[in-house]
């Protein structure tokens, strides 16, 4: 295949991808960072390869706006890099589910329900984990799920979650030991944006959400 044809195919793919995700937030932020959830006997364990020194970056993309419930991310610093995923066999028992509950987080951090990265158009973007007075606990389907984390302001953010076995209503099921994981974020300007003028300037001049 000639270099010209390769460029043409690559360009066509980029255009098609842009059209497919028009009006929706897209995967500006790669690679994926999985929160590995496993079960050791009756104990749930969870792990993410991030820390306060190596956080997931939340970025704002100036000039972008989104349709439907995804509009919650307009003018926000956001990312869907973190994805909940099962590691090995996790059996909560018949009629039970894996639930994730927010234990604590830095003020100003918001979370919206996502899903698989290649199916953004099917995601609800419903507020979860206390965002907009939503419940602090969230029933996880067990499928790989990339939720959307967002904030209106620059800075460092931390969220700690308990992962437990619950019944259909979210009540804790006896006989299982809950796990815990802490996620780390840092809201930073997007490369090539007005952020090149400096963090203070951007923070002072960005449009406030109503």
LINLINKA-V429948 format. One record per backbone hydrogen bond with DSSP energy under -1.0 kcal/mol. NH is the residue of the N-H (numbers start at 1). CO is the residue of the C=O. Records with the same first field share a line. If there is no record, write none. Layout:
BEGIN
NH=CO / CO
END
This chain:
BEGIN
6=2
7=3
8=4
9=5
10=6
11=7
12=8
13=9
14=10
15=11
16=12
17=13
18=14
19=15
20=16
21=17
22=19
24=21
28=26
33=81
35=83
36=47
37=85
38=45
40=43
43=40
44=177
45=38
47=36
50=48
56=184
58=186
59=78
64=61
67=23
70=67
71=68
72=69
73=70
74=71
76=73
77=151
78=59
79=149
83=33
84=145
85=35
87=37
96=93
97=166
99=164
100=138
101=162
102=136
103=160
104=160
106=158
109=106
110=150
112=148
113=126
115=146
119=116
122=119
123=120
125=113
128=111
130=135
131=128
133=130
134=131
138=100
140=98
145=84
146=115
148=112
149=79
150=110
151=77
155=187
157=185
159=183
160=104
161=181
162=101
163=179
164=99
166=97
167=171
170=167
173=165
177=42
179=163
181=161
183=159
185=157
186=56
187=155
188=58
193=190
196=193
197=194
198=195
202=198
203=199
204=200
205=201
206=202
END
